Amino acid sequence: MQDFKIRFPAGYQVNDIFNDNLDLNVIFPDNSVFFGTSFTVNNIQHLMEKGPNNYFWAVDMFIVKDLEKITIKKAIQDAINDEYFNLIFSQIGSLSTVYGKSVNYDSIVDECS
C-alpha cells in the first residue's frame, strides 16, 4: 500500500455524495503534490443536462462511485496500484511550493483519514 495524504483545497463541501464534484490534492512522502477533481457519474449527467454543450470534459478528472472520504481514499489507492495515477492526476509542485516552506509531510493532516 502506497503512503499518501489527501487535502481538499476548497474544503470538503459536498451536498450530495452521489451528485457532486470535489477538488483534491494528493501528497506523497517525497513531498510531491498532485491535483485532481473527483466527479460522480450523476454529477457529470447533471452538468451535461444543465450545460449548453453536447460534451463534458475536465482536466485531471477522476470519476468515483461516491464522494465519501473512504471511497475517495480507496479509489486513489486503486489508481496507484493499477498504475493509472500519473495518467489521471497532474503534479502541481512540492509541499514547499504549494503549502509553504515550513510545511513537511508529517505536518500535513490527511483529510480522508
Backbone atoms as SQL, in Angstrom:
CREATE TABLE atoms (id INTEGER PRIMARY KEY, chain TEXT, resi INTEGER, resn TEXT, atom TEXT, x REAL, y REAL, z REAL);
INSERT INTO atoms VALUES
  (1, 'A', 1, 'MET', 'N', 0.846, -1.184, 0.000),
  (2, 'A', 1, 'MET', 'CA', 0.000, 0.000, 0.000),
  (3, 'A', 1, 'MET', 'C', 0.888, 1.243, 0.000),
  (4, 'A', 2, 'GLN', 'N', 0.644, 2.129, -0.924),
  (5, 'A', 2, 'GLN', 'CA', 1.390, 3.380, -1.050),
  (6, 'A', 2, 'GLN', 'C', 0.927, 4.366, 0.014),
  (7, 'A', 3, 'ASP', 'N', 1.889, 5.019, 0.655),
  (8, 'A', 3, 'ASP', 'CA', 1.567, 6.039, 1.647),
  (9, 'A', 3, 'ASP', 'C', 1.275, 7.358, 0.929),
  (10, 'A', 4, 'PHE', 'N', 0.153, 7.979, 1.247),
  (11, 'A', 4, 'PHE', 'CA', -0.195, 9.289, 0.694),
  (12, 'A', 4, 'PHE', 'C', -1.224, 9.940, 1.603),
  (13, 'A', 5, 'LYS', 'N', -1.364, 11.248, 1.442),
  (14, 'A', 5, 'LYS', 'CA', -2.357, 12.011, 2.192),
  (15, 'A', 5, 'LYS', 'C', -3.193, 12.825, 1.214),
  (16, 'A', 6, 'ILE', 'N', -4.415, 13.119, 1.619),
  (17, 'A', 6, 'ILE', 'CA', -5.337, 13.870, 0.768),
  (18, 'A', 6, 'ILE', 'C', -5.747, 15.152, 1.475),
  (19, 'A', 7, 'ARG', 'N', -5.738, 16.239, 0.707),
  (20, 'A', 7, 'ARG', 'CA', -6.221, 17.543, 1.191),
  (21, 'A', 7, 'ARG', 'C', -7.238, 18.064, 0.188),
  (22, 'A', 8, 'PHE', 'N', -8.229, 18.780, 0.692),
  (23, 'A', 8, 'PHE', 'CA', -9.246, 19.400, -0.151),
  (24, 'A', 8, 'PHE', 'C', -8.998, 20.901, -0.153),
  (25, 'A', 9, 'PRO', 'N', -8.433, 21.459, -1.244),
  (26, 'A', 9, 'PRO', 'CA', -8.056, 22.881, -1.262),
  (27, 'A', 9, 'PRO', 'C', -9.197, 23.834, -0.926),
  (28, 'A', 10, 'ALA', 'N', -10.406, 23.502, -1.341),
  (29, 'A', 10, 'ALA', 'CA', -11.561, 24.367, -1.062),
  (30, 'A', 10, 'ALA', 'C', -12.381, 23.834, 0.107),
  (31, 'A', 11, 'GLY', 'N', -11.842, 22.862, 0.817),
  (32, 'A', 11, 'GLY', 'CA', -12.575, 22.238, 1.910),
  (33, 'A', 11, 'GLY', 'C', -13.448, 21.110, 1.396),
  (34, 'A', 12, 'TYR', 'N', -13.866, 20.259, 2.309),
  (35, 'A', 12, 'TYR', 'CA', -14.747, 19.146, 1.955),
  (36, 'A', 12, 'TYR', 'C', -16.185, 19.643, 2.057),
  (37, 'A', 13, 'GLN', 'N', -16.669, 20.157, 0.931),
  (38, 'A', 13, 'GLN', 'CA', -18.018, 20.721, 0.875),
  (39, 'A', 13, 'GLN', 'C', -18.831, 19.931, -0.140),
  (40, 'A', 14, 'VAL', 'N', -19.542, 18.926, 0.344),
  (41, 'A', 14, 'VAL', 'CA', -20.311, 18.039, -0.519),
  (42, 'A', 14, 'VAL', 'C', -21.761, 18.045, -0.050),
  (43, 'A', 15, 'ASN', 'N', -22.666, 18.414, -0.947),
  (44, 'A', 15, 'ASN', 'CA', -24.091, 18.419, -0.615),
  (45, 'A', 15, 'ASN', 'C', -24.734, 17.052, -0.815),
  (46, 'A', 16, 'ASP', 'N', -24.289, 16.335, -1.834),
  (47, 'A', 16, 'ASP', 'CA', -24.850, 15.026, -2.162),
  (48, 'A', 16, 'ASP', 'C', -23.690, 14.137, -2.598),
  (49, 'A', 17, 'ILE', 'N', -23.379, 13.108, -1.829),
  (50, 'A', 17, 'ILE', 'CA', -22.207, 12.278, -2.142),
  (51, 'A', 17, 'ILE', 'C', -22.342, 11.554, -3.478),
  (52, 'A', 18, 'PHE', 'N', -23.554, 11.477, -4.034),
  (53, 'A', 18, 'PHE', 'CA', -23.772, 10.810, -5.314),
  (54, 'A', 18, 'PHE', 'C', -23.903, 11.788, -6.485),
  (55, 'A', 19, 'ASN', 'N', -23.953, 13.086, -6.203),
  (56, 'A', 19, 'ASN', 'CA', -24.105, 14.077, -7.272),
  (57, 'A', 19, 'ASN', 'C', -23.353, 15.343, -6.894),
  (58, 'A', 20, 'ASP', 'N', -22.046, 15.291, -7.038),
  (59, 'A', 20, 'ASP', 'CA', -21.214, 16.458, -6.731),
  (60, 'A', 20, 'ASP', 'C', -19.821, 16.213, -7.296),
  (61, 'A', 21, 'ASN', 'N', -18.953, 17.196, -7.147),
  (62, 'A', 21, 'ASN', 'CA', -17.552, 17.045, -7.524),
  (63, 'A', 21, 'ASN', 'C', -16.704, 17.766, -6.498),
  (64, 'A', 22, 'LEU', 'N', -15.431, 17.422, -6.465),
  (65, 'A', 22, 'LEU', 'CA', -14.584, 17.876, -5.376),
  (66, 'A', 22, 'LEU', 'C', -13.130, 17.933, -5.831),
  (67, 'A', 23, 'ASP', 'N', -12.501, 19.099, -5.667),
  (68, 'A', 23, 'ASP', 'CA', -11.067, 19.222, -5.951),
  (69, 'A', 23, 'ASP', 'C', -10.272, 18.603, -4.817),
  (70, 'A', 24, 'LEU', 'N', -9.156, 17.976, -5.172),
  (71, 'A', 24, 'LEU', 'CA', -8.316, 17.393, -4.132),
  (72, 'A', 24, 'LEU', 'C', -6.850, 17.417, -4.524),
  (73, 'A', 25, 'ASN', 'N', -6.006, 17.472, -3.497),
  (74, 'A', 25, 'ASN', 'CA', -4.565, 17.335, -3.654),
  (75, 'A', 25, 'ASN', 'C', -4.152, 16.020, -3.025),
  (76, 'A', 26, 'VAL', 'N', -3.286, 15.291, -3.703),
  (77, 'A', 26, 'VAL', 'CA', -2.722, 14.051, -3.180),
  (78, 'A', 26, 'VAL', 'C', -1.245, 14.320, -2.921),
  (79, 'A', 27, 'ILE', 'N', -0.817, 14.046, -1.696),
  (80, 'A', 27, 'ILE', 'CA', 0.538, 14.381, -1.262),
  (81, 'A', 27, 'ILE', 'C', 1.264, 13.093, -0.888),
  (82, 'A', 28, 'PHE', 'N', 2.499, 12.960, -1.374),
  (83, 'A', 28, 'PHE', 'CA', 3.308, 11.773, -1.117),
  (84, 'A', 28, 'PHE', 'C', 4.471, 12.100, -0.190),
  (85, 'A', 29, 'PRO', 'N', 5.040, 11.078, 0.471),
  (86, 'A', 29, 'PRO', 'CA', 6.157, 11.305, 1.398),
  (87, 'A', 29, 'PRO', 'C', 7.382, 11.963, 0.762),
  (88, 'A', 30, 'ASP', 'N', 7.528, 11.867, -0.566),
  (89, 'A', 30, 'ASP', 'CA', 8.650, 12.542, -1.233),
  (90, 'A', 30, 'ASP', 'C', 8.369, 14.033, -1.435),
  (91, 'A', 31, 'ASN', 'N', 7.253, 14.519, -0.854),
  (92, 'A', 31, 'ASN', 'CA', 6.821, 15.923, -0.885),
  (93, 'A', 31, 'ASN', 'C', 6.196, 16.360, -2.207),
  (94, 'A', 32, 'SER', 'N', 5.939, 15.442, -3.118),
  (95, 'A', 32, 'SER', 'CA', 5.263, 15.805, -4.361),
  (96, 'A', 32, 'SER', 'C', 3.766, 15.968, -4.100),
  (97, 'A', 33, 'VAL', 'N', 3.168, 16.929, -4.816),
  (98, 'A', 33, 'VAL', 'CA', 1.741, 17.239, -4.660),
  (99, 'A', 33, 'VAL', 'C', 1.077, 17.136, -6.032),
  (100, 'A', 34, 'PHE', 'N', -0.010, 16.379, -6.097),
  (101, 'A', 34, 'PHE', 'CA', -0.761, 16.180, -7.329),
  (102, 'A', 34, 'PHE', 'C', -2.179, 16.708, -7.148),
  (103, 'A', 35, 'PHE', 'N', -2.789, 17.127, -8.263),
  (104, 'A', 35, 'PHE', 'CA', -4.139, 17.690, -8.237),
  (105, 'A', 35, 'PHE', 'C', -5.072, 16.863, -9.107),
  (106, 'A', 36, 'GLY', 'N', -6.325, 16.766, -8.676),
  (107, 'A', 36, 'GLY', 'CA', -7.369, 16.157, -9.476),
  (108, 'A', 36, 'GLY', 'C', -8.728, 16.620, -8.991),
  (109, 'A', 37, 'THR', 'N', -9.737, 16.364, -9.794),
  (110, 'A', 37, 'THR', 'CA', -11.112, 16.644, -9.394),
  (111, 'A', 37, 'THR', 'C', -11.902, 15.351, -9.470),
  (112, 'A', 38, 'SER', 'N', -12.508, 14.971, -8.351),
  (113, 'A', 38, 'SER', 'CA', -13.349, 13.777, -8.293),
  (114, 'A', 38, 'SER', 'C', -14.773, 14.157, -8.675),
  (115, 'A', 39, 'PHE', 'N', -15.331, 13.412, -9.610),
  (116, 'A', 39, 'PHE', 'CA', -16.715, 13.586, -10.048),
  (117, 'A', 39, 'PHE', 'C', -17.468, 12.285, -9.813),
  (118, 'A', 40, 'THR', 'N', -18.758, 12.382, -9.574),
  (119, 'A', 40, 'THR', 'CA', -19.616, 11.200, -9.610),
  (120, 'A', 40, 'THR', 'C', -20.284, 11.149, -10.980),
  (121, 'A', 41, 'VAL', 'N', -20.718, 9.964, -11.372),
  (122, 'A', 41, 'VAL', 'CA', -21.403, 9.812, -12.655),
  (123, 'A', 41, 'VAL', 'C', -22.665, 10.670, -12.688),
  (124, 'A', 42, 'ASN', 'N', -23.417, 10.678, -11.586),
  (125, 'A', 42, 'ASN', 'CA', -24.635, 11.502, -11.535),
  (126, 'A', 42, 'ASN', 'C', -24.317, 12.980, -11.706),
  (127, 'A', 43, 'ASN', 'N', -23.188, 13.423, -11.176),
  (128, 'A', 43, 'ASN', 'CA', -22.815, 14.823, -11.299),
  (129, 'A', 43, 'ASN', 'C', -22.485, 15.170, -12.745),
  (130, 'A', 44, 'ILE', 'N', -21.798, 14.277, -13.430),
  (131, 'A', 44, 'ILE', 'CA', -21.489, 14.515, -14.843),
  (132, 'A', 44, 'ILE', 'C', -22.783, 14.588, -15.645),
  (133, 'A', 45, 'GLN', 'N', -23.707, 13.680, -15.378),
  (134, 'A', 45, 'GLN', 'CA', -25.000, 13.711, -16.066),
  (135, 'A', 45, 'GLN', 'C', -25.728, 15.022, -15.777),
  (136, 'A', 46, 'HIS', 'N', -25.735, 15.445, -14.527),
  (137, 'A', 46, 'HIS', 'CA', -26.378, 16.701, -14.131),
  (138, 'A', 46, 'HIS', 'C', -25.748, 17.885, -14.870),
  (139, 'A', 47, 'LEU', 'N', -24.430, 17.928, -14.920),
  (140, 'A', 47, 'LEU', 'CA', -23.738, 19.028, -15.595),
  (141, 'A', 47, 'LEU', 'C', -24.005, 19.017, -17.095),
  (142, 'A', 48, 'MET', 'N', -24.121, 17.825, -17.687),
  (143, 'A', 48, 'MET', 'CA', -24.429, 17.723, -19.115),
  (144, 'A', 48, 'MET', 'C', -25.836, 18.253, -19.404),
  (145, 'A', 49, 'GLU', 'N', -26.776, 17.892, -18.558),
  (146, 'A', 49, 'GLU', 'CA', -28.159, 18.339, -18.761),
  (147, 'A', 49, 'GLU', 'C', -28.298, 19.835, -18.546),
  (148, 'A', 50, 'LYS', 'N', -27.532, 20.369, -17.623),
  (149, 'A', 50, 'LYS', 'CA', -27.599, 21.786, -17.272),
  (150, 'A', 50, 'LYS', 'C', -26.853, 22.663, -18.278),
  (151, 'A', 51, 'GLY', 'N', -25.799, 22.132, -18.859),
  (152, 'A', 51, 'GLY', 'CA', -24.930, 22.930, -19.719),
  (153, 'A', 51, 'GLY', 'C', -25.411, 23.019, -21.153),
  (154, 'A', 52, 'PRO', 'N', -24.840, 23.956, -21.901),
  (155, 'A', 52, 'PRO', 'CA', -25.267, 24.173, -23.275),
  (156, 'A', 52, 'PRO', 'C', -24.588, 23.245, -24.288),
  (157, 'A', 53, 'ASN', 'N', -23.540, 22.529, -23.875),
  (158, 'A', 53, 'ASN', 'CA', -22.748, 21.747, -24.822),
  (159, 'A', 53, 'ASN', 'C', -23.190, 20.293, -24.878),
  (160, 'A', 54, 'ASN', 'N', -22.792, 19.646, -25.957),
  (161, 'A', 54, 'ASN', 'CA', -23.080, 18.229, -26.148),
  (162, 'A', 54, 'ASN', 'C', -21.937, 17.346, -25.664),
  (163, 'A', 55, 'TYR', 'N', -21.037, 17.903, -24.885),
  (164, 'A', 55, 'TYR', 'CA', -19.902, 17.147, -24.356),
  (165, 'A', 55, 'TYR', 'C', -19.553, 17.677, -22.973),
  (166, 'A', 56, 'PHE', 'N', -18.747, 16.896, -22.270),
  (167, 'A', 56, 'PHE', 'CA', -18.250, 17.308, -20.959),
  (168, 'A', 56, 'PHE', 'C', -16.818, 16.830, -20.840),
  (169, 'A', 57, 'TRP', 'N', -15.988, 17.684, -20.310),
  (170, 'A', 57, 'TRP', 'CA', -14.608, 17.275, -20.051),
  (171, 'A', 57, 'TRP', 'C', -14.065, 18.089, -18.895),
  (172, 'A', 58, 'ALA', 'N', -13.025, 17.574, -18.286),
  (173, 'A', 58, 'ALA', 'CA', -12.324, 18.286, -17.223),
  (174, 'A', 58, 'ALA', 'C', -10.895, 17.764, -17.168),
  (175, 'A', 59, 'VAL', 'N', -9.971, 18.658, -16.952),
  (176, 'A', 59, 'VAL', 'CA', -8.580, 18.265, -16.760),
  (177, 'A', 59, 'VAL', 'C', -8.487, 17.525, -15.435),
  (178, 'A', 60, 'ASP', 'N', -7.712, 16.460, -15.397),
  (179, 'A', 60, 'ASP', 'CA', -7.469, 15.699, -14.164),
  (180, 'A', 60, 'ASP', 'C', -8.763, 15.168, -13.553),
  (181, 'A', 61, 'MET', 'N', -9.692, 14.728, -14.404),
  (182, 'A', 61, 'MET', 'CA', -10.976, 14.204, -13.946),
  (183, 'A', 61, 'MET', 'C', -10.803, 12.783, -13.422),
  (184, 'A', 62, 'PHE', 'N', -11.367, 12.538, -12.240),
  (185, 'A', 62, 'PHE', 'CA', -11.290, 11.248, -11.566),
  (186, 'A', 62, 'PHE', 'C', -12.713, 10.874, -11.162),
  (187, 'A', 63, 'ILE', 'N', -13.304, 9.894, -11.839),
  (188, 'A', 63, 'ILE', 'CA', -14.695, 9.527, -11.591),
  (189, 'A', 63, 'ILE', 'C', -14.744, 8.454, -10.505),
  (190, 'A', 64, 'VAL', 'N', -15.549, 8.712, -9.483),
  (191, 'A', 64, 'VAL', 'CA', -15.676, 7.791, -8.350),
  (192, 'A', 64, 'VAL', 'C', -17.150, 7.431, -8.141),
  (193, 'A', 65, 'LYS', 'N', -17.391, 6.324, -7.436),
  (194, 'A', 65, 'LYS', 'CA', -18.766, 5.871, -7.180),
  (195, 'A', 65, 'LYS', 'C', -19.544, 6.861, -6.338),
  (196, 'A', 66, 'ASP', 'N', -18.873, 7.420, -5.333),
  (197, 'A', 66, 'ASP', 'CA', -19.482, 8.432, -4.473),
  (198, 'A', 66, 'ASP', 'C', -18.364, 9.260, -3.856),
  (199, 'A', 67, 'LEU', 'N', -18.724, 10.325, -3.182),
  (200, 'A', 67, 'LEU', 'CA', -17.726, 11.239, -2.621),
  (201, 'A', 67, 'LEU', 'C', -17.526, 11.060, -1.120),
  (202, 'A', 68, 'GLU', 'N', -17.811, 9.875, -0.602),
  (203, 'A', 68, 'GLU', 'CA', -17.439, 9.600, 0.778),
  (204, 'A', 68, 'GLU', 'C', -15.913, 9.575, 0.848),
  (205, 'A', 69, 'LYS', 'N', -15.381, 10.059, 1.935),
  (206, 'A', 69, 'LYS', 'CA', -13.925, 10.144, 2.062),
  (207, 'A', 69, 'LYS', 'C', -13.256, 8.786, 1.911),
  (208, 'A', 70, 'ILE', 'N', -13.835, 7.745, 2.476),
  (209, 'A', 70, 'ILE', 'CA', -13.243, 6.412, 2.382),
  (210, 'A', 70, 'ILE', 'C', -13.241, 5.914, 0.941),
  (211, 'A', 71, 'THR', 'N', -14.283, 6.243, 0.180),
  (212, 'A', 71, 'THR', 'CA', -14.341, 5.858, -1.233),
  (213, 'A', 71, 'THR', 'C', -13.240, 6.554, -2.016),
  (214, 'A', 72, 'ILE', 'N', -13.059, 7.842, -1.778),
  (215, 'A', 72, 'ILE', 'CA', -12.015, 8.602, -2.465),
  (216, 'A', 72, 'ILE', 'C', -10.646, 8.009, -2.148),
  (217, 'A', 73, 'LYS', 'N', -10.383, 7.746, -0.879),
  (218, 'A', 73, 'LYS', 'CA', -9.087, 7.190, -0.460),
  (219, 'A', 73, 'LYS', 'C', -8.834, 5.843, -1.138),
  (220, 'A', 74, 'LYS', 'N', -9.832, 4.958, -1.124),
  (221, 'A', 74, 'LYS', 'CA', -9.680, 3.645, -1.749),
  (222, 'A', 74, 'LYS', 'C', -9.512, 3.759, -3.260),
  (223, 'A', 75, 'ALA', 'N', -10.242, 4.659, -3.890),
  (224, 'A', 75, 'ALA', 'CA', -10.146, 4.828, -5.340),
  (225, 'A', 75, 'ALA', 'C', -8.759, 5.322, -5.744),
  (226, 'A', 76, 'ILE', 'N', -8.195, 6.235, -4.972),
  (227, 'A', 76, 'ILE', 'CA', -6.840, 6.709, -5.271),
  (228, 'A', 76, 'ILE', 'C', -5.842, 5.575, -5.083),
  (229, 'A', 77, 'GLN', 'N', -5.985, 4.792, -4.015),
  (230, 'A', 77, 'GLN', 'CA', -5.096, 3.644, -3.813),
  (231, 'A', 77, 'GLN', 'C', -5.213, 2.668, -4.981),
  (232, 'A', 78, 'ASP', 'N', -6.427, 2.431, -5.466),
  (233, 'A', 78, 'ASP', 'CA', -6.621, 1.555, -6.625),
  (234, 'A', 78, 'ASP', 'C', -5.928, 2.119, -7.863),
  (235, 'A', 79, 'ALA', 'N', -6.043, 3.419, -8.088),
  (236, 'A', 79, 'ALA', 'CA', -5.393, 4.046, -9.244),
  (237, 'A', 79, 'ALA', 'C', -3.874, 3.911, -9.155),
  (238, 'A', 80, 'ILE', 'N', -3.331, 4.029, -7.948),
  (239, 'A', 80, 'ILE', 'CA', -1.890, 3.834, -7.748),
  (240, 'A', 80, 'ILE', 'C', -1.528, 2.381, -8.040),
  (241, 'A', 81, 'ASN', 'N', -2.266, 1.450, -7.450),
  (242, 'A', 81, 'ASN', 'CA', -1.988, 0.022, -7.641),
  (243, 'A', 81, 'ASN', 'C', -2.086, -0.391, -9.104),
  (244, 'A', 82, 'ASP', 'N', -3.050, 0.186, -9.824),
  (245, 'A', 82, 'ASP', 'CA', -3.258, -0.142, -11.234),
  (246, 'A', 82, 'ASP', 'C', -2.344, 0.648, -12.167),
  (247, 'A', 83, 'GLU', 'N', -1.494, 1.489, -11.600),
  (248, 'A', 83, 'GLU', 'CA', -0.517, 2.314, -12.330),
  (249, 'A', 83, 'GLU', 'C', -1.171, 3.326, -13.277),
  (250, 'A', 84, 'TYR', 'N', -2.331, 3.834, -12.883),
  (251, 'A', 84, 'TYR', 'CA', -3.005, 4.881, -13.652),
  (252, 'A', 84, 'TYR', 'C', -2.913, 6.250, -12.991),
  (253, 'A', 85, 'PHE', 'N', -2.401, 6.294, -11.775),
  (254, 'A', 85, 'PHE', 'CA', -2.397, 7.547, -11.016),
  (255, 'A', 85, 'PHE', 'C', -1.785, 8.698, -11.814),
  (256, 'A', 86, 'ASN', 'N', -0.610, 8.494, -12.404),
  (257, 'A', 86, 'ASN', 'CA', 0.080, 9.574, -13.123),
  (258, 'A', 86, 'ASN', 'C', -0.617, 9.971, -14.420),
  (259, 'A', 87, 'LEU', 'N', -1.518, 9.135, -14.905),
  (260, 'A', 87, 'LEU', 'CA', -2.307, 9.492, -16.084),
  (261, 'A', 87, 'LEU', 'C', -3.531, 10.321, -15.706),
  (262, 'A', 88, 'ILE', 'N', -3.988, 10.165, -14.475),
  (263, 'A', 88, 'ILE', 'CA', -5.201, 10.840, -14.008),
  (264, 'A', 88, 'ILE', 'C', -4.892, 12.189, -13.375),
  (265, 'A', 89, 'PHE', 'N', -3.891, 12.217, -12.505),
  (266, 'A', 89, 'PHE', 'CA', -3.573, 13.404, -11.714),
  (267, 'A', 89, 'PHE', 'C', -2.357, 14.125, -12.287),
  (268, 'A', 90, 'SER', 'N', -2.295, 15.439, -12.090),
  (269, 'A', 90, 'SER', 'CA', -1.156, 16.251, -12.538),
  (270, 'A', 90, 'SER', 'C', -0.360, 16.736, -11.341),
  (271, 'A', 91, 'GLN', 'N', 0.960, 16.632, -11.458),
  (272, 'A', 91, 'GLN', 'CA', 1.800, 17.164, -10.388),
  (273, 'A', 91, 'GLN', 'C', 1.777, 18.684, -10.469),
  (274, 'A', 92, 'ILE', 'N', 1.468, 19.324, -9.341),
  (275, 'A', 92, 'ILE', 'CA', 1.379, 20.790, -9.311),
  (276, 'A', 92, 'ILE', 'C', 2.526, 21.424, -8.537),
  (277, 'A', 93, 'GLY', 'N', 3.409, 20.609, -7.999),
  (278, 'A', 93, 'GLY', 'CA', 4.553, 21.153, -7.273),
  (279, 'A', 93, 'GLY', 'C', 4.944, 20.259, -6.121),
  (280, 'A', 94, 'SER', 'N', 5.630, 20.875, -5.173),
  (281, 'A', 94, 'SER', 'CA', 6.070, 20.179, -3.968),
  (282, 'A', 94, 'SER', 'C', 5.359, 20.791, -2.763),
  (283, 'A', 95, 'LEU', 'N', 5.535, 20.174, -1.609),
  (284, 'A', 95, 'LEU', 'CA', 4.922, 20.732, -0.397),
  (285, 'A', 95, 'LEU', 'C', 5.331, 22.178, -0.181),
  (286, 'A', 96, 'SER', 'N', 6.615, 22.481, -0.395),
  (287, 'A', 96, 'SER', 'CA', 7.081, 23.851, -0.135),
  (288, 'A', 96, 'SER', 'C', 6.507, 24.848, -1.134),
  (289, 'A', 97, 'THR', 'N', 6.311, 24.446, -2.388),
  (290, 'A', 97, 'THR', 'CA', 5.773, 25.393, -3.377),
  (291, 'A', 97, 'THR', 'C', 4.258, 25.538, -3.272),
  (292, 'A', 98, 'VAL', 'N', 3.570, 24.498, -2.807),
  (293, 'A', 98, 'VAL', 'CA', 2.108, 24.542, -2.720),
  (294, 'A', 98, 'VAL', 'C', 1.633, 25.029, -1.358),
  (295, 'A', 99, 'TYR', 'N', 2.302, 24.589, -0.286),
  (296, 'A', 99, 'TYR', 'CA', 1.828, 24.881, 1.073),
  (297, 'A', 99, 'TYR', 'C', 2.769, 25.758, 1.894),
  (298, 'A', 100, 'GLY', 'N', 3.966, 26.024, 1.396),
  (299, 'A', 100, 'GLY', 'CA', 4.901, 26.875, 2.128),
  (300, 'A', 100, 'GLY', 'C', 6.120, 26.110, 2.605),
  (301, 'A', 101, 'LYS', 'N', 7.209, 26.834, 2.752),
  (302, 'A', 101, 'LYS', 'CA', 8.498, 26.219, 3.082),
  (303, 'A', 101, 'LYS', 'C', 8.523, 25.539, 4.441),
  (304, 'A', 102, 'SER', 'N', 7.705, 25.972, 5.379),
  (305, 'A', 102, 'SER', 'CA', 7.747, 25.405, 6.728),
  (306, 'A', 102, 'SER', 'C', 6.916, 24.127, 6.869),
  (307, 'A', 103, 'VAL', 'N', 6.264, 23.696, 5.795),
  (308, 'A', 103, 'VAL', 'CA', 5.391, 22.523, 5.848),
  (309, 'A', 103, 'VAL', 'C', 6.163, 21.286, 5.404),
  (310, 'A', 104, 'ASN', 'N', 6.029, 20.209, 6.174),
  (311, 'A', 104, 'ASN', 'CA', 6.606, 18.935, 5.762),
  (312, 'A', 104, 'ASN', 'C', 5.514, 17.865, 5.773),
  (313, 'A', 105, 'TYR', 'N', 5.834, 16.716, 5.236),
  (314, 'A', 105, 'TYR', 'CA', 4.837, 15.650, 5.085),
  (315, 'A', 105, 'TYR', 'C', 4.191, 15.278, 6.414),
  (316, 'A', 106, 'ASP', 'N', 4.992, 15.167, 7.454),
  (317, 'A', 106, 'ASP', 'CA', 4.461, 14.768, 8.760),
  (318, 'A', 106, 'ASP', 'C', 3.486, 15.788, 9.340),
  (319, 'A', 107, 'SER', 'N', 3.627, 17.051, 8.952),
  (320, 'A', 107, 'SER', 'CA', 2.740, 18.086, 9.496),
  (321, 'A', 107, 'SER', 'C', 1.415, 18.203, 8.732),
  (322, 'A', 108, 'ILE', 'N', 1.325, 17.545, 7.585),
  (323, 'A', 108, 'ILE', 'CA', 0.096, 17.580, 6.787),
  (324, 'A', 108, 'ILE', 'C', -0.932, 16.623, 7.388),
  (325, 'A', 109, 'VAL', 'N', -2.139, 17.114, 7.587),
  (326, 'A', 109, 'VAL', 'CA', -3.234, 16.285, 8.088),
  (327, 'A', 109, 'VAL', 'C', -3.948, 15.652, 6.897),
  (328, 'A', 110, 'ASP', 'N', -4.089, 14.339, 6.936),
  (329, 'A', 110, 'ASP', 'CA', -4.828, 13.631, 5.895),
  (330, 'A', 110, 'ASP', 'C', -6.314, 13.867, 6.140),
  (331, 'A', 111, 'GLU', 'N', -6.972, 14.586, 5.236),
  (332, 'A', 111, 'GLU', 'CA', -8.379, 14.921, 5.416),
  (333, 'A', 111, 'GLU', 'C', -9.313, 13.766, 5.057),
  (334, 'A', 112, 'CYS', 'N', -8.739, 12.623, 4.680),
  (335, 'A', 112, 'CYS', 'CA', -9.558, 11.441, 4.386),
  (336, 'A', 112, 'CYS', 'C', -9.323, 10.322, 5.389),
  (337, 'A', 113, 'SER', 'N', -8.690, 10.621, 6.508),
  (338, 'A', 113, 'SER', 'CA', -8.469, 9.542, 7.483),
  (339, 'A', 113, 'SER', 'C', -9.353, 9.709, 8.694);
